Amino acid sequence: MLQEIGVGFTEKYPDINLEIPPSIGSGGGIAAVSSGTERLGRVARALKDSEVEYGLVYLPIAKIPSAIFTHPSTGVEAVTSDELVRLYTGEITNWSELGGADLRVRLVRREDADSTLQVLRATMLGWTDLEFSPRSKTALTTQDSISSAREVEGAIAFGPYSKPLEDGLTVLKIDGHHPTDPEYPSSVTLALIYKEGTLDEDMKAFIDYAQSGQAHTLISNYGGVPIGN
């Protein structure tokens, strides 16, 4: 989503050199901005009190659903919240148990500090105390999670929703609701962070653009819900 916002920004401000690197996780972004290594970062969770004490400014720009997605080989397009729990605890081990292909379930999870996992634990039924199967693989970034689901037959993973996920992956409906449905239970808030007084005019221009009507259109087209002015 930030890449899409970046494309729109570059079209409007072609003289400003903008680079949006791959995600290093919310914790990584907070550490980089807090230490002064970087001046502008992105997070997908609220700041902790200890992080606010670093002098960070938190600027939410979009809500992004937390999606569950699979390799198309599974043959399954929808599960209940109970079935999702049974998949990740390892009780369901073959997609045929859910009416899909006779194919082993390959579980991809994220580290405990991951923002999407934290939101799933807080909002998805049965996830508060969910203990992942020891057979699950831990992806360290959103890109790794998506790549695993794209490349490994039988894989199931989770991460922030965007419309490009629908290309080459099956985004599961949970209890009959697609991530873009109002009734879908889980979402994360995407925000920019910075320290007051550290931004130059180019960075301020990007922050203003990220809250503009043009950026809101890009966010909506990407599958998110805009926040801000």
Rosetta silent file (secondary structure, phi, psi, omega in degrees, C-alpha in Angstrom):
SEQUENCE: MLQEIGVGFTEKYPDINLEIPPSIGSGGGIAAVSSGTERLGRVARALKDSEVEYGLVYLPIAKIPSAIFTHPSTGVEAVTSDELVRLYTGEITNWSELGGADLRVRLVRREDADSTLQVLRATMLGWTDLEFSPRSKTALTTQDSISSAREVEGAIAFGPYSKPLEDGLTVLKIDGHHPTDPEYPSSVTLALIYKEGTLDEDMKAFIDYAQSGQAHTLISNYGGVPIGN
SCORE:     score description
SCORE:     0.000 S_00000001
   1 L     0.000  -43.099  178.003    0.000    0.000    0.000 S_00000001
   2 H   -63.991  -33.578  176.360    2.809    2.436    0.805 S_00000001
   3 H   -61.877  -41.332  178.467    4.383    1.612   -2.541 S_00000001
   4 H   -63.770  -44.527  176.867    1.132    2.648   -4.239 S_00000001
   5 H   -60.948  -38.360  178.759    1.050    5.880   -2.236 S_00000001
   6 H   -62.960  -39.064  178.063    4.675    6.394   -3.212 S_00000001
   7 H   -62.453  -45.507  178.417    3.890    6.081   -6.918 S_00000001
   8 H   -62.691  -40.208  178.798    1.168    8.714   -6.605 S_00000001
   9 H   -62.605  -44.140 -178.155    3.483   10.975   -4.617 S_00000001
  10 H   -65.177  -34.662  176.623    6.269   10.691   -7.207 S_00000001
  11 H   -65.048  -36.185 -179.821    3.857   11.600  -10.002 S_00000001
  12 H   -81.079  -33.757 -178.613    2.885   14.755   -8.112 S_00000001
  13 L  -125.040   71.119 -175.167    6.415   15.575   -6.913 S_00000001
  14 L   -64.804  -19.230 -178.591    8.777   14.217   -9.598 S_00000001
  15 L   -84.931   -7.632  179.355   11.708   16.275   -8.283 S_00000001
  16 L   -96.114  126.710  178.932   11.631   14.578   -4.863 S_00000001
  17 L   -82.285  112.501 -178.246   13.622   11.352   -4.594 S_00000001
  18 L  -115.121  131.846  175.192   11.451    8.845   -2.692 S_00000001
  19 L  -129.924  124.567  176.377   12.508    5.352   -1.632 S_00000001
  20 L  -114.333  101.820 -176.110   10.189    2.961    0.236 S_00000001
  21 L   -76.732  167.595  176.061   12.252   -0.078    1.301 S_00000001
  22 L   -59.462  156.056 -179.018   10.839   -3.517    2.202 S_00000001
  23 L   -62.025  140.348  170.260    9.296   -3.878    5.651 S_00000001
  24 L  -114.214   16.719  179.673   11.579   -4.503    8.627 S_00000001
  25 H    84.976  156.854 -179.216    8.586   -4.970   10.917 S_00000001
  26 H   -60.931  -44.309  179.226    6.956   -2.485   13.259 S_00000001
  27 H   -60.556  -40.642  178.395    9.576   -3.064   15.956 S_00000001
  28 H   -64.755  -41.118  178.118   12.367   -2.513   13.457 S_00000001
  29 H   -64.674  -41.171  178.783   10.822    0.717   12.236 S_00000001
  30 H   -63.963  -43.573  179.829   10.372    2.013   15.777 S_00000001
  31 H   -63.450  -41.092 -177.746   13.967    1.157   16.666 S_00000001
  32 H   -65.963  -43.385 -178.930   15.312    2.836   13.515 S_00000001
  33 H   -73.844  -39.136 -179.847   13.397    6.093   14.042 S_00000001
  34 H   -62.126  -38.079 -177.360   13.981    6.156   17.814 S_00000001
  35 H   -81.448  -12.546 -177.543   17.736    5.778   17.354 S_00000001
  36 L    88.851    0.653  177.023   17.893    8.390   14.622 S_00000001
  37 L   -62.440  -38.573  173.880   19.059    5.879   12.005 S_00000001
  38 L  -127.696  158.403 -178.982   15.957    6.820   10.011 S_00000001
  39 L  -105.934  -18.233 -178.430   13.688    9.850   10.325 S_00000001
  40 E  -138.088  130.018 -178.744   10.419    8.443    8.954 S_00000001
  41 E  -137.706  175.733  175.577    9.039    4.948    9.483 S_00000001
  42 E  -127.993  144.681  178.053    5.871    2.913    9.270 S_00000001
  43 E  -133.862  157.830  178.054    4.236    0.744   11.905 S_00000001
  44 L  -124.360   31.542  173.018    1.252   -1.564   11.949 S_00000001
  45 L  -155.364  161.989  177.441    0.529   -1.394   15.672 S_00000001
  46 L   -69.406  155.697  177.666    0.005    1.266   18.313 S_00000001
  47 L   -77.257  143.521  172.916    3.027    2.607   20.159 S_00000001
  48 L   -79.494  159.999 -179.952    3.751    1.353   23.655 S_00000001
  49 H   -55.523  -40.061 -178.562    4.141    3.876   26.478 S_00000001
  50 H   -66.176  -27.954  179.451    7.871    3.205   26.553 S_00000001
  51 H   -81.169  -34.148  176.020    8.081    3.988   22.822 S_00000001
  52 H   -61.897  -32.123 -179.451    6.084    7.213   23.134 S_00000001
  53 L   -65.345  -18.050  175.538    8.729    8.318   25.641 S_00000001
  54 L   -72.019   -7.547 -177.771   11.248    8.308   22.774 S_00000001
  55 L    88.142   21.031 -178.076    9.384   11.350   21.461 S_00000001
  56 E   -78.510  139.727  172.335    7.775    9.535   18.535 S_00000001
  57 E   -97.689  132.063 -175.974    4.803   11.047   16.720 S_00000001
  58 E  -111.450  118.271 -175.305    2.199    8.467   15.625 S_00000001
  59 E  -124.391   95.569 -179.397    0.150    9.352   12.538 S_00000001
  60 E   -68.741  138.666  179.952   -2.431    6.716   11.458 S_00000001
  61 E  -124.134  -19.896 -177.905   -3.236    6.735    7.734 S_00000001
  62 E  -162.839  150.374  167.902   -5.195    3.529    7.018 S_00000001
  63 E  -100.349  135.054 -177.342   -6.870    0.472    8.450 S_00000001
  64 E  -127.131  122.768  178.598   -5.852   -2.775    6.790 S_00000001
  65 E   -60.578  149.115  175.117   -7.702   -6.072    7.339 S_00000001
  66 E   -92.046  108.260 -170.840   -5.688   -9.017    8.664 S_00000001
  67 E   -98.085  150.118  170.627   -6.111  -11.647    5.966 S_00000001
  68 E  -109.210  126.078 -175.493   -5.700  -15.428    5.976 S_00000001
  69 E  -136.202  153.985 -176.004   -4.519  -16.701    2.600 S_00000001
  70 E  -133.335  162.871  168.343   -3.575  -20.031    1.049 S_00000001
  71 L   -66.481  137.670 -176.747   -1.904  -21.561   -1.956 S_00000001
  72 H   -58.020  -18.613 -178.241   -4.677  -22.187   -4.546 S_00000001
  73 H   -64.230  -18.024 -176.225   -3.890  -25.904   -4.487 S_00000001
  74 H   -65.025  -30.589 -178.678   -5.800  -26.300   -1.213 S_00000001
  75 L    74.942   12.765 -179.764   -9.166  -26.144   -2.958 S_00000001
  76 L  -118.015  132.445 -177.957  -10.663  -24.317    0.048 S_00000001
  77 L  -115.725  -12.414 -178.211  -12.020  -20.763   -0.202 S_00000001
  78 E  -151.944  144.041  175.862  -13.771  -20.320    3.150 S_00000001
  79 E  -139.168  162.002  171.498  -13.438  -21.631    6.705 S_00000001
  80 L   -85.489  164.173  177.683  -15.132  -20.991   10.013 S_00000001
  81 H   -62.420  -33.412  177.538  -13.228  -19.329   12.841 S_00000001
  82 H   -67.044  -42.432  178.145  -13.253  -22.686   14.652 S_00000001
  83 H   -64.583  -35.819  178.158  -11.760  -24.461   11.635 S_00000001
  84 H   -62.717  -42.406  176.370   -9.090  -21.773   11.408 S_00000001
  85 H   -62.024  -44.838 -178.471   -8.089  -22.438   15.012 S_00000001
  86 H   -66.737  -28.861  173.883   -8.010  -26.186   14.371 S_00000001
  87 H   -66.020  -49.397 -173.126   -5.799  -25.623   11.329 S_00000001
  88 H   -78.389  -20.051  173.952   -3.219  -23.593   13.226 S_00000001
  89 L   -83.928   -9.863  178.485   -3.168  -25.814   16.306 S_00000001
  90 L    92.339    4.825  178.811   -2.473  -28.773   14.029 S_00000001
  91 L   -68.186  -39.596  174.157   -5.748  -30.627   14.679 S_00000001
  92 L   -96.526  121.739 -174.432   -6.599  -30.430   10.965 S_00000001
  93 L  -116.373   -9.299 -178.481   -3.652  -31.740    8.975 S_00000001
  94 E  -137.315  137.543 -177.143   -5.091  -32.321    5.494 S_00000001
  95 H   -65.330  -19.683  177.714   -7.193  -29.996    3.361 S_00000001
  96 H   -64.998  -23.617  177.244   -9.507  -32.862    2.476 S_00000001
  97 H   -66.145  -16.864  178.590  -10.870  -32.622    6.040 S_00000001
  98 H  -111.999   16.829  179.457  -12.384  -29.289    4.965 S_00000001
  99 L    84.754   10.677 -179.296  -13.640  -30.528    1.607 S_00000001
 100 L   -99.084 -154.049 -177.521  -10.510  -29.476   -0.265 S_00000001
 101 L   -71.921  155.817  174.201   -7.651  -31.317   -1.946 S_00000001
 102 L   -78.910   82.433 -169.893   -5.978  -34.390   -0.505 S_00000001
 103 L  -148.156  136.091 -179.230   -2.996  -32.304    0.461 S_00000001
 104 E   -65.091  137.971  175.183   -1.054  -31.795    3.676 S_00000001
 105 L   -74.146  125.353  177.234   -1.641  -28.483    5.473 S_00000001
 106 E  -109.972  108.538 -172.731    1.567  -26.427    5.532 S_00000001
 107 E   -88.319  130.142  173.914    1.312  -23.842    8.317 S_00000001
 108 E  -120.045  124.200 -179.817    3.076  -20.477    8.086 S_00000001
 109 E  -120.406 -178.506  174.539    2.944  -18.235   11.158 S_00000001
 110 E  -120.887  167.863  178.360    4.671  -15.026   12.271 S_00000001
 111 L   -67.409  158.527 -172.971    6.789  -14.217   15.328 S_00000001
 112 L   -58.295  -30.555 -176.870    4.922  -13.328   18.510 S_00000001
 113 L   -82.357   -5.064 -177.762    5.645   -9.596   18.167 S_00000001
 114 L   -60.210  136.825 -175.518    4.164   -9.374   14.662 S_00000001
 115 H   -65.920  -39.837  179.298    1.420   -6.763   14.439 S_00000001
 116 H   -64.073  -42.008  178.525   -0.955   -8.897   12.356 S_00000001
 117 H   -63.981  -40.218  178.933   -0.644  -11.771   14.820 S_00000001
 118 H   -62.074  -39.506  178.970   -1.281   -9.423   17.744 S_00000001
 119 H   -69.357  -41.100  176.619   -4.456   -8.164   16.077 S_00000001
 120 H   -60.312  -42.040  179.133   -5.612  -11.696   15.296 S_00000001
 121 H   -64.199  -32.159 -176.960   -5.077  -12.666   18.935 S_00000001
 122 H   -84.049  -22.744 -169.369   -7.105   -9.646   20.043 S_00000001
 123 H  -127.005  -24.436 -176.672   -9.976   -9.920   17.552 S_00000001
 124 L   -88.556  129.701 -177.276  -10.268  -13.353   15.910 S_00000001
 125 L   -55.866  126.274  176.126  -12.405  -15.860   17.794 S_00000001
 126 L    88.515    0.627 -175.177  -10.271  -18.520   19.489 S_00000001
 127 L   -97.061   -9.798 -175.163   -6.904  -16.826   18.893 S_00000001
 128 L   -54.825  -48.028 -178.469   -6.298  -15.228   22.300 S_00000001
 129 L  -116.400   23.261 -177.378   -4.493  -18.253   23.714 S_00000001
 130 L   -61.220  130.122  175.761   -3.950  -20.178   20.484 S_00000001
 131 L  -106.109  117.518 -176.166   -0.837  -22.368   20.613 S_00000001
 132 L   -67.201  145.274  174.856    0.620  -22.923   17.172 S_00000001
 133 L   -58.237  140.532  176.909    1.388  -26.411   15.979 S_00000001
 134 L   -64.456  -12.625  178.797    5.099  -27.242   16.308 S_00000001
 135 L   -83.895   -1.094 -177.899    4.946  -28.155   12.622 S_00000001
 136 L   -78.329  149.948  177.154    4.370  -24.493   11.682 S_00000001
 137 E  -101.154  137.589  179.260    7.045  -22.433    9.923 S_00000001
 138 E   -95.433  119.114  172.844    7.799  -18.914   11.174 S_00000001
 139 E   -91.101  135.600 -173.789    8.046  -16.223    8.499 S_00000001
 140 L   -90.090  -15.287  177.849   10.057  -13.212    9.659 S_00000001
 141 L  -139.159  163.282  174.991    8.487  -10.636    7.310 S_00000001
 142 H   -59.412  -40.752  179.781    5.194  -10.090    5.516 S_00000001
 143 H   -60.349  -40.919  178.215    7.007  -10.686    2.225 S_00000001
 144 H   -63.704  -41.136 -179.919    8.246  -14.076    3.471 S_00000001
 145 H   -61.716  -46.612  179.697    4.745  -15.033    4.565 S_00000001
 146 H   -65.480  -43.491 -179.283    3.262  -14.159    1.178 S_00000001
 147 H   -61.571  -41.226  178.788    6.085  -15.868   -0.716 S_00000001
 148 H   -61.470  -43.386 -179.287    5.643  -19.087    1.275 S_00000001
 149 H   -68.108  -33.104  179.434    1.931  -19.169    0.518 S_00000001
 150 H   -73.027  -32.972 -168.348    2.560  -18.495   -3.182 S_00000001
 151 H  -100.070  -22.038 -171.820    5.296  -21.091   -3.582 S_00000001
 152 L  -109.408  118.116  177.359    4.353  -24.026   -1.308 S_00000001
 153 L   -60.622  136.311  179.548    1.417  -26.273   -2.164 S_00000001
 154 L    84.452    1.518 -174.660   -0.935  -26.670    0.777 S_00000001
 155 E   -77.995  146.933  170.923    0.391  -23.559    2.538 S_00000001
 156 E  -132.962  136.610 -176.516   -1.715  -21.242    4.706 S_00000001
 157 E  -147.584  177.169  177.807   -0.406  -17.930    6.045 S_00000001
 158 E  -143.598  157.043 -179.817   -1.603  -14.554    7.287 S_00000001
 159 E   176.744 -178.701  179.536   -0.720  -10.898    6.853 S_00000001
 160 E   -62.037  138.298 -179.882   -2.100   -7.463    5.982 S_00000001
 161 L   -78.630  140.609  167.045   -4.755   -7.585    3.269 S_00000001
 162 L  -149.985  154.463 -177.658   -4.262   -5.928   -0.103 S_00000001
 163 H   -60.092  -34.433  176.647   -5.983   -6.573   -3.420 S_00000001
 164 H   -60.185  -19.389  175.663   -2.783   -7.918   -5.041 S_00000001
 165 H   -59.782  -28.382 -177.935   -2.985  -10.848   -2.588 S_00000001
 166 H   -68.910  -15.870 -179.459   -5.891  -12.107   -4.704 S_00000001
 167 L   -87.023  102.106  177.912   -3.447  -12.622   -7.600 S_00000001
 168 L    89.786    0.680  176.562   -2.071  -16.140   -7.252 S_00000001
 169 L  -133.234  159.922  171.725   -3.428  -16.744   -3.747 S_00000001
 170 E  -104.065  114.563  175.548   -6.776  -17.650   -2.209 S_00000001
 171 E   -87.598  116.428 -171.355   -7.831  -15.107    0.399 S_00000001
 172 L   -75.161  140.676  165.060  -10.102  -17.039    2.742 S_00000001
 173 E   -80.112  137.810  178.309  -13.510  -15.943    3.869 S_00000001
 174 E  -112.388  121.452 -176.798  -13.848  -16.350    7.646 S_00000001
 175 L    52.220   36.826  176.053  -17.334  -17.211    8.906 S_00000001
 176 L    85.407    1.263 -175.023  -18.610  -16.161    5.490 S_00000001
 177 E  -114.245  127.423  173.311  -16.920  -12.742    5.481 S_00000001
 178 L   -76.526  153.558 -179.509  -14.217  -11.544    3.083 S_00000001
 179 L   -54.592  -25.021 -179.803  -11.592   -9.166    4.576 S_00000001
 180 L   -85.819   -4.476  178.780  -13.204   -6.238    2.759 S_00000001
 181 L   -75.385  143.686  177.843  -16.621   -6.911    4.347 S_00000001
 182 L   -59.088  -28.229 -177.125  -17.662   -4.577    7.185 S_00000001
 183 L   -82.902   -6.864 -179.746  -18.380   -7.628    9.379 S_00000001
 184 L   -63.833  132.895 -165.925  -14.846   -9.019    9.023 S_00000001
 185 L   -81.137  -21.815 -166.776  -13.410   -9.013   12.560 S_00000001
 186 L  -119.892  133.029  174.009   -9.692   -8.256   12.237 S_00000001
 187 E  -152.090  156.033  174.449   -7.744   -5.247   11.002 S_00000001
 188 E  -114.142  157.071  176.405   -4.477   -3.408   11.724 S_00000001
 189 E  -103.125  122.116  176.612   -3.835    0.326   11.623 S_00000001
 190 E   -88.580  128.131 -177.412   -1.019    1.485    9.346 S_00000001
 191 E  -137.870  154.105  171.440    0.701    4.601   10.673 S_00000001
 192 E   -95.947  146.561  177.365    3.713    6.771    9.967 S_00000001
 193 E  -130.018  147.062  177.036    6.097    7.607   12.815 S_00000001
 194 E  -162.682  168.405  174.801    8.698   10.324   13.221 S_00000001
 195 E   -99.783  134.642  179.057   10.308   12.555   15.829 S_00000001
 196 L   -56.580  133.071  176.528    9.093   16.121   16.058 S_00000001
 197 L    88.134    1.147 -177.126   11.596   18.538   14.557 S_00000001
 198 L  -104.202   -7.139 -172.647   13.523   15.944   12.508 S_00000001
 199 L   -90.338  141.965  172.366   11.674   16.147    9.189 S_00000001
 200 L   -92.164  178.975 -174.835   12.768   18.113    6.144 S_00000001
 201 H   -64.258  -34.257  179.357   10.374   19.731    3.661 S_00000001
 202 H   -65.083  -42.267  179.208   10.339   16.689    1.348 S_00000001
 203 H   -65.808  -39.949  177.799    9.295   14.401    4.200 S_00000001
 204 H   -62.554  -37.529  178.180    6.605   16.847    5.282 S_00000001
 205 H   -63.200  -39.261  179.139    5.300   16.855    1.705 S_00000001
 206 H   -66.987  -42.293  178.877    5.055   13.053    1.773 S_00000001
 207 H   -61.678  -43.436  178.176    3.189   13.077    5.102 S_00000001
 208 H   -62.501  -41.844 -179.343    0.748   15.658    3.756 S_00000001
 209 H   -64.954  -39.193 -177.892    0.234   13.608    0.596 S_00000001
 210 H   -63.369  -17.706  178.736   -0.365   10.395    2.599 S_00000001
 211 L  -104.907    5.307 -174.937   -3.355   12.153    4.229 S_00000001
 212 L   -82.811  164.916  176.453   -4.712   13.675    1.008 S_00000001
 213 H   -60.530  -35.241  178.791   -7.841   12.728   -0.903 S_00000001
 214 H   -63.708  -43.555  177.906   -5.674   11.365   -3.712 S_00000001
 215 H   -66.468  -37.162  178.179   -3.898    9.016   -1.285 S_00000001
 216 H   -59.365  -38.953  177.409   -7.250    8.014    0.232 S_00000001
 217 H   -63.991  -43.159  178.558   -8.383    6.870   -3.220 S_00000001
 218 H   -62.458  -42.156  179.517   -5.211    4.796   -3.641 S_00000001
 219 H   -62.134  -46.088 -179.872   -5.693    3.252   -0.196 S_00000001
 220 H   -63.311  -42.221  179.880   -9.320    2.344   -0.947 S_00000001
 221 H   -64.801  -25.789 -178.200   -8.396    0.867   -4.334 S_00000001
 222 H   -85.360   -9.784  178.142   -5.767   -1.240   -2.592 S_00000001
 223 L   107.301    8.393 -179.738   -8.291   -2.711   -0.163 S_00000001
 224 L  -103.815  176.160  177.809   -7.719   -0.490    2.872 S_00000001
 225 E  -117.285  115.324 -176.626   -9.820    2.043    4.761 S_00000001
 226 E   -65.907  148.580  174.331   -8.338    5.571    4.807 S_00000001
 227 L  -127.785  141.278  173.685   -7.850    7.458    8.084 S_00000001
 228 L   118.832 -164.332 -173.939   -7.213   11.166    8.481 S_00000001
 229 L   -64.888    0.000    0.000   -8.058   14.445    6.810 S_00000001
